[in-house]
Amino acid sequence: MSPFRFLASLGASLCVLLALPARADLKVVASVPDLAALAKAVGGDHVQVTSLALSTQDPHFVDAKPHLALELNRADLLLAIGLELEIGWLPTLRNGSRNARILSGSPGYLEVSQFVHTLEAPTTAVDRGHGDVHSGGNPHFLYDPRAGLAVARGIADRMSSLDAKNADAYRANLAKLTAELEKAIPGWQQRLAGLKGAPVVAYHKTTAYLSDWLGFDTFTFLEPKPGIPPTPAHVAQVLGLARQKKARLVLQEEYYPSTTSKLVAGKIPVPLVIIPGGTDFRGGQTYTQHIEDLVTRLENGLKGKGT
């Protein structure tokens, strides 16, 4: 090979190498996009983060597709909500991944529900006859940014344990996220002060932590039991109760069908607020931006503007 051709070939090879992304110190896979966004905020440039579920998917029901098991095969850390939220699909993917690093009890597997005070834990035995009831408590805690902060701290601790050389970076990123959320939370609460004590109809039992944070009263649900689609008889009962209680809003996640919610909201009548199912992580949205979007939609609902 001539010197000129060798140099040209070397230059082309270097360009290819430079174009390749640097290998992250930790490959993190999260079950849901809120967790992925928190992991990226804490991990920064030292982590590669993937979310198994999309923000437009009901996290109870995610297809256990082979390419998701492949993502888990390469993971150093698997983050899950726990409280049986992912019980219908994540165990299948994890077993299919053949990755001992992310098995239960291993340092590479972290259920983040342990970092929050769970609500709505049943005090008596439950079975499928009660609907989609979680025996350990309600798993939808990341609608409350205070819980998001607690989870971020737990993630930072685990990342620091798995990748000690970058522990200072993880702690610095956590401090930045903490300052960002602690600055935003009072403003969000002030904007939604009008929700305090307000009677609200929800579609599914996902609002426990949101109402605990903001103080509104979710007094009934369009589902007769969690996970059971609305029936005409139950909808009629909800409509009568909503008028009696003078409901202010109807809330539902965007991944549920909205036909019944629109009908009930129109007949009460009150605004229908369709809230995001989670952070649009694949679209580049951060957890803080996700909560801002949620607050804006609720704020518009208070002003009489439906989604």
N, C-alpha and C positions, 0 to 999 in steps of 0.2 A: 504494500500500500504506500502511495506517495505521501510525503509529509503533509502536503496540503489536504489530501483526502482524510488522513488520520486526524488532523486538527479539526476539520469540518465535522467528522464523525464524533469526535470528543465533545465539540461544542454543542452538537445536537443532543448528545446524551446528557450533558449537564443541564441543558434547557428542560429536558424531560424530568430530570431529578428535581430541579428547582420548582417545577410546576406541581410536583406531588406534594400533598399536605404532609406536614411533619406528623410523625406518629405521636399520639397522645400518651401521656403517662398512665392514664386509666381509661378503659372503655366502660362506659356506664350505660346500662339499659334500664329504662323506667317503664313501669306498666302503663302509666297514664301521662298525658302531656304536662299537667301541672307539676308533677314530680320531675319530669325532664327539664322543665324551665328552672326549677329551683336548683337542680343539680348543676345545670350550666352556669347559673349565677354564682354558685359557690366554687365550682371547679375551674371556670374560666378557660384559659388556653391549655390547661394541663389535662383536660378531659375531652373525650369524644362522647356525645350523649345521643341516644336514640330513644324514641318513645314507641312502644308497641301499639298503643291505641291512638286514634286520632281524636281531636277535640269534637268532631262531629259524630263520634260513636258513643253509644251507651256503654260505659265501662263494665257493666255487668255482662255484656255480650260482645265479645271480640272473637273473630274467626281465628282459630289456632292454625294459621297457615305456615307451611314449611320454611318460608324465608324469615319468619319471625323466630323460629327455633334456631336458624343459622345465626341470627343476631345474638341470641343468647349463648350460643356456642363460643363466641369470642369475648364474652363479657367478663370483666374483672369484678363488676359490682352490679347486682340487680336490685332495684328499688321497687317495692310494692306498697300499696296502701295497707293491705291486710284487712282484718274484720270481714273476711269472706267476700270482699268486693270482686276479686278476680278468680274466685274459686272455680268458676265454670270453664276457664280457659288457660290460666297461667300455669297450673300444675302440669297440664299436657305439654305445653311448650317447654317448660323447664326440664321435664323428664326426657323429652325428645332432643334437647340440646346436647346431652352427654357432657355436661360441664360441671365437674365436681366443685368448682369454685363457688357456684351460686346455689348449692343445695341448702336446705334448712339447717341452721346451726353453724353454717360456714361463715367466715368473715365477709364473704362476697355476696351475702344475701341479707337485706335489711327491710323489715316491715316497719313503716314509719308511724303507724298508729300508736306505737308505744310512747311516742313523744307528746301526745296530746291527751287532754281529758275528754274521753268519749262520752257522747250523749245517747240517750234512748236505748241503753242496754236493757233487754227484756229481764224482768224479775221472775218470770216463770218460764217453763220449758216451751219452746216453739218448734213447729214443724212446717212443712210446705203448705199445710192447710191455712196457715196464717199469712200466706203470700211470701214475698221476697223480704223476709225479716232477717236481720243479721244478729246472730246470737251474742256477738261481742259488742254490739253498739252500732250506731250510724257511721258509715265510712266516708261521708261527704264533707269532711272537715276542712278541706282546702278552699272552700268558699269564704272562710274566715281568715283574713291575712295574719291575725295573731297566731293561729295554728300554723300558717305557712312559715312564720318565723321560727316556731319551735321545731318544725320539721327540718328547716334549713340548718339549724344548729346540729341536729342529729346527723344529717348528711355530712356536714363539715367534719364532725368527729370521726365518722367512719372513713371518709376519704383520707383524713390525716393519718389514721391507723394503717390503711392499706398502702399509702404513698407518703411515708414520713418525710422524705426529702422536700416535698412541696407543702408541708403542713402550714408553714408561715403564709404562703400564698392563699391557701384555703381559708385560713383565719382572717386574712385581710379582705378577701372577697366577701366573706360572711359579714364582716363589720360594715362593709359598703352597702350590702343588701339590707342589713338591719337599720342603718341610718336612713336609707331610702324609704323603707316601709314605715318606720316610726315617724318620719316627717309627713308621710302621706295619710296615715290612718286618721289623725284628728280632722283633717280636711274632709275626708270621705264621710266621716261620722257627722260632721256639721252639715254637709250637703244633704244627708239623708235623715236629718233629725226629725223631719215630718213623718217618717215611717214608724217612729217609736209608738208602740201601742196600737198601731193600725191593724185591723183585721184583714187577713190575706188568704186567698184560695190558692193552693198549689196543686200541681199535677201529680208529682211523685214525692216521696218522703226524702227530699234532698235539701230541705231548707233549714234543718235544725240548727246548724252552726251559724248560718247566715242570720237567722232570726235571733239567735243568742247574742250575736255581735251587735245587730242593729235594733233589736228590741221590738220587732213587729210580731203579730200573733197569727201563726198559721193554724187556723181553726178547723180546716177540712181539706180533703184531697179529692181530686177528680177520679183517681183510682179507688175502687171500693176496698181493695187490699193492695199493698205494695207489689207492683209488677203485674197486676190484673187490670186489663183494659177497662175503661169506663163502660157502664151499662146504662141504658136509658132510665131505668128506675133510680139508680144511684145518682145520675146527673140531675134528675128532677129534685131529689132530696138536697143535693148540694146547692142548686139554684135557690130553693126556698130558704135554706139556712143562710146563704150569702146575702140575700135581700134582708133577712131578719137582722143579721149582724152588721149590715151596711158595709160590706167588704169594700176595700179601697183598690185592690189590684188582684189580678190573676197572674200567677207565675208558672212558667214551665221552661225546662231546658230545651235547647234547639234541636236535640236529637229525638224528641218525642213528636208524634203527629199532633198538629195544632188544630185540627177540625173541631174537636170537642171544646178545647179551650177558647177558641174564637166564638163558638156558639154561646157558651156560658158567659163570657166577658161581655158579649153584645147584649145579652138579655138582662144582665144585672142592672144597669150597664156600668162597666168600669174598664180601664185600660188593661190590655193583655201585654205583659212584659215577658218576652222570650229572652232568657238569660243564656250566656254562652255555656256550653257543656264543659269547657276547659280552656286552657291556654292554647292558642294557635301556635304551638311550638314549631311545627314544620314551616309555618309562614313567617317565622322570625319574631313572634311576639314574646315578650318577657312576662314573668308572673305578675310583676307590678302593673304592666300595661293591661293584662287580663283583668285584674281587679278594678282598674280604672274604667275599663269597658263595662264591666258589671255594674259599677256604681253609676255610670252615666245612663245606662238603660233604666235602672231603678229610679234615678232622678227624673228622667223624662216621663216615666210612668206616674210619678207624683204630680207632675205638671199636667197630667191628663193626656199625654202622648203615648199611645201604644207602640209596640215594636212591629 
